[in-house]
Amino acid sequence: MIDKNQIAAIVPAYNEELTVGTVVRTLVKSGFFCEVIVVSDGSTDRTVECAREAGASKIITSDQKLGKGLAMRRGALATDAPFIFFCDADLLGLRVEHVSSLIEPVLSGAVGMCVDLHDRGTRITWLMRYLPLIGGERALSREWFLMIPEKFLRGYRVEIAMNAFMRARGLKIKAIKLEGLRIRSKMQKIGFWRGCIAYIKMTLELAHALWQTERR
């Protein structure tokens, strides 16, 4: 039995009006969370309105895009819940059982952090288990997350920083494949060529973050 007073859901979002409502409704429907907090990171579309209509209990906005990691930190600072569940706003096929499979091992104390593996087909999902965990759906202690220095939360570094931080403290990380869970690709959001450029930039930034982590 999940005690909803123990955990808050935080959804960082940038121009995700097409999917944020469905994500928020699933989180609210689950009944697992004391709060469902959406952090609109400089969105210029209807992300805020869609989140509000879907039942988000708290919406935080910024006039400019600060980046996913800092948006996540703003959400974590806005709740007193001892545990937090981060959830991307661009998910397709999110189900209540997906959410419970990620938060239950953390709330029970079995692991320090649970991370999702999106459903990308059998072979690719198998391969992802041996690559750096960059899934956006994560459950962990709020206290642990807020101990990560802000400089490591900028851009796409946040997931790599969370992995390194937890491992450095000897905390177990568990990856769970979520059947049927996908994301809207950058190509779908901003077009083929701009999407390709965005993926290249993301890959380079992740590689740099990994290199920095290995040097520490």
N, C-alpha and C positions, 0 to 999 in steps of 0.2 A: 504493500500500500504506500503510495507516494504522498508525503505530507507537503501540500502546496505552499505552506508557510516557509518552507526551507529553500525554495528556489524561484528565481525570476527568469523570464525569457527576455532576451535582448536581440532586437532585429535591426542591424545597421542597414541603411537603404539609400541608394542614390538613383533616382529616376527609375523606379521599379513599379510604376502604377499598374502594369499588367498582371503582376504576380503577388505583390505585397499583401493584397486583401485576402487571397486564398491562404497564404502562409499564416497570417495573423488569425484568421478564423479557425484554422486547424489548431493552433497553439491555445487559443481561448477555449475551444471545444474540448480539448484534452482534460481541462480542469486540474492540470498539474502545477500551475504557477500562481503565485501571489500577485504577480504583475506581468503584463506583456508590454514591454517598452520598445517603441520604434524610434530609432534615431535617424532622422532624415538629414543626410550629410550634404546640404546645399542643393537638394532636389529642385528642379524647375518644372516638373510635371505635376500630376495629381497624386503623388505618393502619399503625402500627408492626409489628404482627404480620403483616399482609399483605405489607409490604415485606420483612420478614425471610424469610418463607416463599418469596418470589419470588427470593431470592438476593442482596439488597443486601449489599455488602461492609462497609458502615459505616452505622449509624443514629444520628442525633443527635436528642435530644429536649429539649423545654422544657416547663415546667409551665404556662406562660401563652403566649398568642398575641402574638408580637412583631411580626408582619407579614412579608410575603413578602420584601421587600428585605433585612431583617436576617437572615432564615432563609438566604437565598442567600449572604450574607456569612459566616455561620457555616459553611456548607458549603465555601466557598472557603478559609477559614482552616484547614479540617481536612484539606487535601491539599497535597502539594508539587508536583503536576503543573503544568507550565508553561502548559497550556491547560485551559480548563474548558468544559463543555457544560451549560447550564442546560436543564432539561426540566420542564414542568408535570406534575403528578400526575393531572390530570383529563382526559387525552387519550383519544380514541377513534380507533382505526385507525392507531396509530403503527406504522411498519414500519422495518426495518433500513435500507432504501434512503433513507428520509426522513432518518435520522440521518447517514448518510454524505454526503448532499448538502449538509448544513449544516456539517459539520466539515472536510471536505476542502479547501475554498477557504481556510480560516483556517490550517490546518496547512501548506499549501503556500506561505503568505505572500502569496497573491493579494489578500486583503482583510483588514481588521482585525477585522471582526465579520460574522457571517452570522446572519440572522434569518428565522424562518419566516413564511409567510402561510398561515393555515389555509384549508382548502377551504370556501368559503362560497358556491359557485356562481360562474359566470363573471363576471357583472356586478359583484357585490359584491367579489370578490377583485381584479378589475381596479381598482376604486375604492380599495381598501385600499393600493395602491401609492403613492397620492398623499396618504395620511393618515399621521399619526405612527405609526411602527412600534411596536406594543405586544405583539408575539408573545412568548410565554414561552420558546420554543425558540431558544437563542442559543449560538453558539460564539465564544470570544474568548480573549485572553491573560488568565491569572489575575492577572498583575502589573497590567495596566491596570484590571481590575475593582476590585482592592483599593485602588487610588488614589482611587476615588470617595469623597468624604466621607460618613460615615454619615448625616448629616442629609438627604442626597438619596436615601436608600434606604428611607425610611419610606412605608408605605402603597403606593399604586399609582404612586408617583413613580419607582420603580426603572428601569423600561424607558425612560422619558423621559430620566432622568439618564444612562443608558448611551448613548443615542443622542447626547445633547449632548456628553458627555465625549469620545466617539470622534471626532465631527466637529470639536470644538475643537482636536484634535491632528492633524487632517488625515488621519485614518485612514478608509479606505473601508468603507462598510457595504453589504452586499448582501442583498437580500430574495429569498427563494425560495419559490414556491408549492409546497406539499406536497399533492399530490392525495390525496383521501380522508381527510385528517387533520382531525378535528373535536374539540371539547371538550364536556363536559357543561355545559349552561347552568346559571346560578344558579337558574333556575326549577325545573329538575330536581332540584337539590340541596336547596333550602330552601323551595320552594313559589312560586306565581306572584307574589303581592303582595310578599313579602319579597325575592324575586329582583328585581322591578322597582325596589324601593327601593335594593337593593345596586347595581344597574346605574347608577341616577341618581347615587348617591354616588361611584361609580367615575368616571363621566364628569366630574363636577364636580372631582374631585381631579386627574384627568388634565389638564383645562383649566387649573387653577391651576398645575400643574407646568409646563405649556407656557408660560404667561404669565410665570412666574418665570424660565424658561430664556431667553425672548426678552429679558428686561430685563437679563440679565447681560452 
